[in-house]
Amino acid sequence: MQRVFVSRRWYRLVAVGVGLAVGSFGPVARAEATVAGPERLREYCGACHCDGGAEGGIDLDRLLEGLRTCRPSDGSAEEAAWAAIWRNLQAETMPPADEPRPDPAERQALVGFVLGDVLGVDPRRPDPGRVVLRRLNRIEYGNTVRDLTGFRENVTDDLPPDDTGYGFDTIGDVLSLSPLLLEKYLDIAARVADEVVIATGQQDDSDSAAVCRLLPSAEVPDDQGARDDQRRAALRQFADRAFRRPVDDATLDRLVGVAADAEAAAGGSFQAGIAAATTAVLASPRFLFRVEETDPAEREAPAGTAVPIDEYALASRLSYFLWSTMPDDELFRLAAEGRLREALRGQVERMLADPRSDAFVTNFVGQWLQTRDVESKSVDVEGLYRSRGRGWWRLARLFSWEVREAMRLETELLFAHVLRERLPATDLLVSPVTFLNEPLARFYGIEDVRGNEMRLVDVPTDSGRGGLLTHGSILLVTSNPNRTSPVKRGLFVLDNLLGTPPPPPPPSVPPLEQAAATAGEAATMRELMQRHRADPGCAACHARMDPLGLALEQYDAVGRFRRGEEAVGIDTAGQLITGEPFQDAGELATLIAGPRRRDFHRCLVEKMLTYAIGRGLRYSDAPAVDIIIGSLDSEGRLIDAVQGVVASVPFQMRRAGDPSVFPVPTPPEAE
């Protein structure tokens, strides 16, 4: 297993965070765990995983025997098994609630044993993880083209949808570059260059933002020397911004050569030359990809050492995290002066107050909570409501496209409100307020909301609303077209709020409709689920998911709160896998925001960090995640999670020696 060391320059900064992480993984826990770890694991887990037992594929006897010779190697099945043990111990999902369970101190020691002694993670020697070379996704590309050139046409829709990984489209491993996509980039680059250089340059309005960016002066000199100087100055200014760092002389020479050749071919048109070079810049890998380099003071560090990225890379990480676009002038200036890192906290505050941070809300929330899917979700409204007899169409008509849009906005605006008002992150779950307009309020059955504008509204106590679990957006995207899905809803809660997703189902699982065919029309959803999970191989995972999904059963497939006869026979009571009981969706939300608050914080932090750094997290990221969670322990403000992600080792550092930059091209005369 690779050891990663932190540079001396960064030791003090990391040491501050280690103090927070040591609470869950400190020297005392390590010492106790080293002595008693194997014995305690056998004591609490042996009934299912020792002496021939290997539930879930975990044979603890074999794994412990393997430790006698060496730690598990990277990528091995043993490493994956130990990582699963660590995750379940940390989340308190194992041992099950009906089995003897370790007390908090013992559990802390077991987590320390698995993470430290078995997997070799030491928070005093942080590992920033591998750096992934990231292409701009289609939204980032469109925003960057707009902010760089002033081109206002929508180019995002000209590009195919991006693949996703770990739930997000910011993941470097899935943002590949196909020949077809490259052709699209070339076409867009040529169109943008023609519009912002040639067409705009021919207009009398020399104050155009695009012309000012690409042509420092609207007057092109006749003198060839002055013309060459202006061409070089214009392209340096543009390339610096496009590449999000100062352009090297060799690349600039090539761009100047492209412009000069195109100018000569166009009969001396200065604009045609600049347009050709602009096209080359906008189709360049240095524009399409996020190029990151090591801080100059650390470039000679030994391979594997954890070193800070340079401030230009840090500016890009920050701007694409919070704005989904390129850095602005202030970030560029601070990076050039070498003062961005020391000013980060204030810059995060400034950027979140800027309207451009709406992109963070839309793109992060849209993928974390799946609100992107609300307006495209397939819904069989007739099949859902026709069984209610005459007048069913009135209910169906309430569910309009305006309501779908308002559902999405309700969730996004609540997140933005909690973030910008510096409220606890758990207010997302138990907030007594929400954002409504008249169509959505009418759909929810809430009175006295007029107009189409979304606004902050106090939620009536008898409305069945309050917090994410009651948002129509989430209830809709976790349903089937014509009925609710307790499995999808339970999986959503486990994966996106508690951070403990179950393994994928086996391929031979029969559909719920098969259970419905034998149970009769009068069977409740709970009875259908009991029949569905009769297979012992399915029971363990369904025991985790189903109670959470059934807690939301009082909301139909499009998120309406069932009342009166509609609610007859619905039983929403259940308990978490950790043993805490609840009676309905409100109590479930209160549990997650209260006793299971740390699980929610961990899940939120892991999702946000994954979105920000563009790769999936591993157990080696646990110390960084623990530091961020530690910063939430007092007030638990959502903005502190954002600040913690930006201040974290994975966000600000990289392993020295990792190949992640394009080589500086050799000047033509030296080839």
N, C-alpha and C positions, 0 to 999 in steps of 0.2 A: 504494500500500500504506500502510495506516494506521500511523503511528508512535505508540508508547505510551511515555510517560516516567514515571519513578518520582518520587514526591514527595520533597522534601528530608528529611522526617522519616524516610523509610524507606531513604534512600540507604545508611546504614552497614550496616543489616541485609542488604540486597541485595548490597552489596560483599563481605561475608564469603563469600556463596555464589558470587559471580562468580569468586572466586579458585579455587574448585574447578572451575567450568565452563571457565575459560580454558585448562585443560590440553588440552581437546579442541577448543577454538575460541578461540584467543588471538591477540594482535596479531601474533606472528611467523607463525603459520599463515595469518592473514589477508593479511599482506603478501606472503608467498610465493605464496599461492593467487591473488591478484589479478594477479600478473605471469604465472604459468604455468598457471593453471587451465584455460583453453580448450585450450591445446596438450596438456596432460597428459590431459585428457578424450579428445581425439582419439587420442592415442597408445594409451591403454588400452581405449577403448570404440569406436574408429573402425571396427574390422573388422565390427561388427554394426550400428552406428548412424550411420555416415557414408558419404559417397560413394554415396548411393542406398539404403543399408541402413537399415532402420527396424524392427528386430525389437522385438516387444512394443509397437509403436506409438511408439517413441522415435526421432525423427529429429533427431540431435544437430546436424547442420549447420543445420537450420532454427531450432532453439532458440537456438543461439549467434548466428546472424545477427540474431534478434529482440532480443538483448541490446544490439545496437549503438544501438538507439533508446530503449529503456526496459526497466525490470524488468517481469516478468510481473504482470498485474493480478490482484487477488483473485478467485477463482472461475473463472479462465480455464483453458482446456485446457493452456496453457503452464505455468501455475503447478502444475497437477496433475502434469505430466510432470517438472518439476524436483523436485517433492517426492518422486516415485518414484525419481528418480536419487539424491537425497540419502539416502533410506531404504536403497537397495541398496548404496550405497557405505559407509554407516555399518555395516550388518550384514555387510559383506564377502561378500555373495552375488553381487556383480558386481565385476570381471569374473569369469567362471567359473574353477573351479580348474584347468582344462586350458589356460587362456590366460595370457599374461604379466600379472602382477598387481603393483600398486604396493606398495612397502614401507610399513611403518606410518607413517613420517613423510610420505611422499607421499600416502597415503590421508587422513591427518589434514588435510593442506593442501587436498585436493580437497573433503573434507567442509566445511571452512571456506569455500572458494570458493562452493559451491552454497548453503550455509545463509546465509552472510553477504552476499557480494557479489551473488548472484542473488536470493535470497529476502528479503534485508534484515533478517535476525534479528541483534540485537545483545544479548548477555547483560547489558551494562551498562545497557540500557534495557528491562527485562523487560516482557513483555506477559502480564497475567493471564488473557487470553482473555475471551470474552463471558460474562456471567453469565446463566445460564438459570434462569428462574422455575420452581421444582420443586414439583410436587404430592407429597404423601406417598404412597409406594406402599402397597399393602394391608398389608404386614407392619409398616411404620412407623406407619401409621394405627392398626392394632390395638394395637400396643405403646403408642402415645401415649395412646389412650383409656384403656387400663388404668392407666398410670402417672399420668395426670391426674385420673381420677375414682375409681379403685379398682374399676371395673366389671370383673368377672372372666370373664364369658362371652366365648367366642370370636366376635369380630365379623369377623375376617379372612376366614373362609370364606363370609361373606355378600356379599363383594365379588368381582367378576370378576377373573381373573388379569390382571396388568399386562403391557403390551407391554415388549419389551426392545430396547435399542440398544447397539451395541458390546459385546454379551454380558452386559449388566447391566440390571436393572429399576430402577436409580436414575437413569436418564438423563432429564433434564428434557424434552427434545424429544419423547419418546414417551409421557410421562405426561400425556395429555390428560384432559379432563373432559367426558364425554358427558352428555346429559340423563338417560340411564338411571342412570349412576353417581351423578349428583347426587341422584336420587330415593333411591338406596340410602343415601347419606350422611344425607339428611333422616330416613329411617326409623330408621336406627341412632341418630342424635342424639336423636330423641324417645324411643326405647326406653331409652337410657342415662340420659337426664334423669329419666324416670319412675322408674327403678329406684334411682338413687343419690340423688335429691332427695326425691321424694314417698314412695315405699315405705319407704326407709330412714329418712326423716325422721319417719315415723309410728311407728317402733319406739321402744322405751324406751331402747335402747342409744345414748346420745348421744355415745359415744366412737368411733362408726364412723368409719373413715378418710374415707369419702366425705362424710359430714355435716360433719366437721371442715374438709374442703377447701372445701365450698360454703356452709356456714353457720357463721360464726365462733362463734356461740353457739346452743345448742339451744333456748334460751328466746327467744321472739320478743316484743319489748316491745309494750305496748298503745298507748303514746304515738306519734302519727303521725310526729312529727319524728324520734324515736329509731328508729322503724321504717324511715323513709327512709334514715337514716344507716347502719343495719345492712345494708339492701339494697344500697346503693352500695358499702359496704366489702366485702361478700361478693362482689359481681360484679367489683370491681376486683381482688381477690385471685385470683379464678378466671380472669379474662380475661388478667391478666399472665402467668399460667402457660400458659394455652392458646395465646396468641399468641406466647409465648416472648420477650416484651419488654414493657416497661411500656405499658399501653393508653393511648391518647390520650383526652383529655377528651370530644371530640366522639363518639367511638365508645362510651365509657362512658355518656354521656348517653342514647344511643339504647338501649343495653341496659337501663338503669334504666327507661326509658319502656316497653319491652317487658314487663319484669317487673311494673311498676305496672299496666299495662292488663290483663295476664293475671290478676293478683291480684284486681282489681276484678271481672273476669268470672267468677271462681271463687268469688265470695262472700266475699272477704277472706282467701283461703288464701295465706299468705306462701310456702309451699313451691311452690304452683302457679305463682306469679310467677317464683320463682327457676328452676324447671324450664323455663319458657318461654324465659327468657333463656339458660339453659344450652344448650337446643336450638339457639338462634340462634348461639351461640358455636361449637358443634361442627359447624355447617354453614357457618360463615363462611369465605370465601377466606383470611382471615388465619390460620385454623387449618389448613385443608386444604393450603395452600401454604407453602413456606418463604420468608418475606418477609425480604429482606436489605437493609440500608441501609449507607451509607458512614459511616466514623468521623466524628463531628461536627467534629473539627478539620480535616477535609479536604473538607467539603461544598462549598466554594467553589472547589475545584481545577478547572482548565480541563478541558473534555471531552477524553477520551482519555488523561488522566494516570492512571497506576497508583496507586491509593490503597487503604489498608487498609479492609476491611469493619469495621463496628462490633463491639463485643465481644459483644453479644447474638447477632448473626449468626454470629460465630465460635463461640460456645458451641453453637449449633444445628448448625453444620457438624461440630463435634467429636463431639457426642453421637449424631447420626444416622450418622456414619461408624463409630464404634466400638461403639455400643449399639443402633442402629436404633430409637431412641426419643428423647423430649424430654430436654433438660438436667435434671440433678438440682439440688437446693438449692445445693450447693457451686458448681456452674458458674454458676448464676444470681447467687449472691452475688459471686463474683469479677468477673463481667461488670458488675454494678451498681457495684462499687467501681473499675472500670477497671483491674483487675489480672490479668485472665485471660491476656492475651497474654504477660505476663512470667512467668506460672506454667505455661505450656503443657506444657513437658517433664515436669514433675512430675504434671500432670493426666493426661497420656497414660499414664504409669506406673500411676497410681491406677486409671484406667478399665480398663486391660487386666487388672489384678489383680481387678477386680470380675466376678462371675459374669455380669453383663449383657453383657460383651464376648463371650460365647458367640454372641451374635447376629451379631457381625462375622465370627466363624469360620464359622458356618453359612451366612450369606448371601453373603459374599465367596467363600469356597472353593466353596460350592455352585454358584456361577455361573462362576467362573474355571475350576475343574476339573470342572464339570458333574456334581458328585455329587448335585445335586438330582434328577437324572434316573434314578438307580440303581433306586429302588423302583418306578418307573413304566415302565421300559424293557421293551419287548416282546421276549420270548425264546421261541423254539420249542425247548424242551428236548428234546422227543421227536425232532424233526428233527435236532437236534444230536448226540444220543447213540444213536439206534436203530441206526445203521449199525454199531455196535460189537458187535452180536449179543446173545446172551443175557446178562442181568444189566445191560442198559443202564439199566433203571429205578433201580438202586441208585445209579448216578452222578447221575441226574436228581434223586433224592430228596435228595441232599446239598445241592443248590442250592435252599434253602428261602427263604421270606420273611425269616426270621431272619438268614440269611446276607446277603441284600441289605441289610438295615438295618445289619448289622455292617460291611459293605464301606463304606458311606457314613461311618459313624462312624470307621472306621480312618483314612480320609484326613483328616477334620476334626480328630480328636484328635491326629494327628501334627503337623498345622499348628499347633494350639494349643500342643502341647508345645515345638516349635521356637521359637515366639513367646515363650512365657512363661518358658522356661528360657534365653532370650537366646542361642540357638544360631545358627550360620551358616545363612542361607537355603538354601544348597546341601545342607544335611542333609536337606531334603525329598526330594532326589534320590538320595542315597547313604547314608541312615541305616541303621545296622546293627540298629535296633530298630523295632518297629511296635506297633500296638495290636490285640489279638485277644481274642476270647472262644472258648468251646469250639466252637460251631457253625462259626465262620469258620476256626478252626485246623484242625478236622477236614476242612473243604472244601479247605484249602490243603495238607493232609497233614502238618501240624506237630503233634507229640505233646506230652503233658504240660501241656495248658492245660485247666483244668476250670472249669465254671460259665458263666453267661450274661453276667457282668460284663466289660466291656472293660477290659483292663489292658495295661501296657507289657511287651513281651516281646522278649528278644534273639532275633534271627532266625537260625536254623541256616544255616550257610554253604552247605549242599547243598539248601536248600529252594526256590531260585529266587526268593526274596523279598528285598526291601530297597529302599525308595525308591518314589516315586510311580509310576514306570513299571511296577512289578510289583503295584500295588494292583488288586484285583479291581474296584473302582469304576470306575477309568479304563479298564481293559481291557474291561469290560462296555459302558459307554456309547459306546465307539468301535468296536463290532462291529455286524454285522447280526444279525437274529433267530436265524439258524441257521448262521452262519459268521463267521469273522473278516473284517476289512476293513483291509488294509494302508493303503489310501488314507485312510480315516477316522483311523486311528491315526497315520499320518504327518502328516496335517493337524493333528491335535491337538498333536503335539510342536512343529510349526512355529509354530502360532498361539499356544499357551498356555505354552510353555517357552522357545522361541527368539525369538518375536516377529517372525517373518518369514513370514507367511501368503502362499501363492501367490494369483494372481488366480482368480476363480471359473471353473469349467469352461464350455466352450461348450455350448449347449443340445443339440447333436446327438451327444454322446458316447454310444456304445452301452454297455449294462450289461456287467458282468464275466461274467454268465451266457452271453452270446453267445460270448465267447472260450472258455468252458468247454465249450460244445456242440461246438466243432471240435477241441479239444485232447484230449478223452478223459478218462475218470474218473481215470486214474492221474496226471494232470498235477499238479504241485505248485503252490502258490499263487504262487511266484516265476515259474514258467513261464506261468501264466495272466496275471500282471501284464505280462510281456514281450509277450505277444500283444495285451493290452488297450491298451498304449501304443505300438503300431506306428505310429499316426497321428503324423506329425511335429509336428502342431499341439498334440498332447497330451504329447509326449515331454519337453519342457523342465520342465513343472511336475511330472510324475511322477518325473523324475530327482531332484527335491528331496524329494518325499513318500515314494515307495515304499521306499527303503532304510531310512528311519526306521520305517515301519510293519512291514516285513519283519523288522526286528530284534526285534519283539515277537511274531513268529509262533509261538514255542514256547508261547505262552499261547493257549488256545482262546477261543471267543466269550464265555464267562462267566468267564474269568480263571484256569482251572485250568492248572497247569504240565504240559506234555506230557512224558511219560517213555517210555522203552523203545520199543516198536513205534510208538507214537503220534508219536514225534519223528523217526522215520526219514525221511530225505529233506528235512528242514527245514533251510534254509540261512539263517542270520540275519546273515551278514556284510554289511557295506556301508561307505559313507563319507558324511560330511556334504558338502553342496554346497561348503563351504569346503575340502574335501580331506582331512580327518582320517578315518582308517579306524577301524572298530570291528568286533568279532566277534559281539557279542550285546547284549541289553538292558542288562546290567550295564556293559559297556564304553561303550555309548552314554550312559548316565547319568553315568558318570565323565567322559566328554568334556565334556558340558554343564556339569557342576559344576567342571571344571578349565579346560582351554584356552578353552572358550566360556562361562566363568563370567560375563563382563561382558554377554554377550547375554542370559543367563538373568536377571541382575539388572535389565537394562533392561526386559525383558518383564514381570517381576514388578512393577517400579515403575510402568510404564505402565498395567498392569491395575489396580493399587491406586489410582493417582491418578484414573483414569477412574471407578472405583467411587465414590471419595470426593467428587469435584467435580461429578459428574452430567452430564458432557459428554464427547464424544470429543476426543482430543488431536490437535493439529496440529503442524506443524514449528516453529511459534512457541513451543511448549512445550518444545522441545529443551533450552534452557539450564536450565530448572527440573528436567527429568529428569536432566540431566548432574550437577547439584548433588547430587541425592539419590543417584545412583550413586556419585559421589565419596565420599559419606559411608559407603558400603559397602566401599570399596576395602581398608580395613585388615582388619577382622574379618568383614565381610559378614553381620552379624547381622540376622535377620528383623525384630526390633524396631526396628532403626535405619532400615529402610525405612519403617515406620509413622511414626516420629518425623520422618523426612525429608519425607514427604507432608504432615504437619501443619505443618511449618515452611516449606513451599514458597510461592512467590509465587502460583500458581493457587489454593491453598487459602485463603490469608489476604488476598488482594487482589482488586480488581475495577477495571474501567475507569470513571473518573468520567464521569458523563453517561449511562451505559447505563440504559435504562428497565427496572427490575426490581422496583419496589415498587408497592404499591397506594397511590393518593393518599389523604391524610388527608381524611376526609369533612368537608364544611362543616357547622357547627352549624345546626340547623333555623332558628333565628331570624335567621341571616345570609343565608339563601337568598332 
